[in-house]
Amino acid sequence: MQTSEFAKLWSQLSKDYKLHMENELAPVLTESQLTVLEVIMERGTMKPSDFIPYLATSPAAVTMLLDRMERNGLLGRERDSNDRRIVWVSISEKGKQEAERGVQIRDAFLSTVLNRISSHNQQLLVYLLGKITANTKVV
């Protein structure tokens, strides 16, 4: 079985990716914040608890993350007019701009990595990754 070789290569690629994203997104964004912005752009206004499946963290950490993002002008929070217990999170104009910048940074990195292999092998890689992550996808 190739698991140890896979683990080593996956670990190296993950480390390179995280380091690149950390350096390029700073000082305005983190990778987790980019995830939040992308989810809001895709799904629209959401409750804080809705972010938990997309982030590998606790509800308290999500609240702290959203606090930081609101302070930095990336999103806004508003109480529901009918039920004051509910808070809705929406993206700001600055958040949209930063999300676009973050996606460009990520896409450029991944293009550089993927361009090391042929188009056919890129499609095969995406297909195979889809097969092994089929049971772990966020709904």
Secondary structure, DSSP 8 states (H G I E B T S, - for coil): --HHHHHHHHHHHHHHHHHHHHHHHTTT--HHHHHHHHHHHHH-SB-GGGGGGGSSS-HHHHHHHHHHHHHTTSEEEEE-SS-TT-EEEEE-HHHHHHHHHHHHHHHHHHHHHHTTS-HHHHHHHHHHHHHHTTTS---
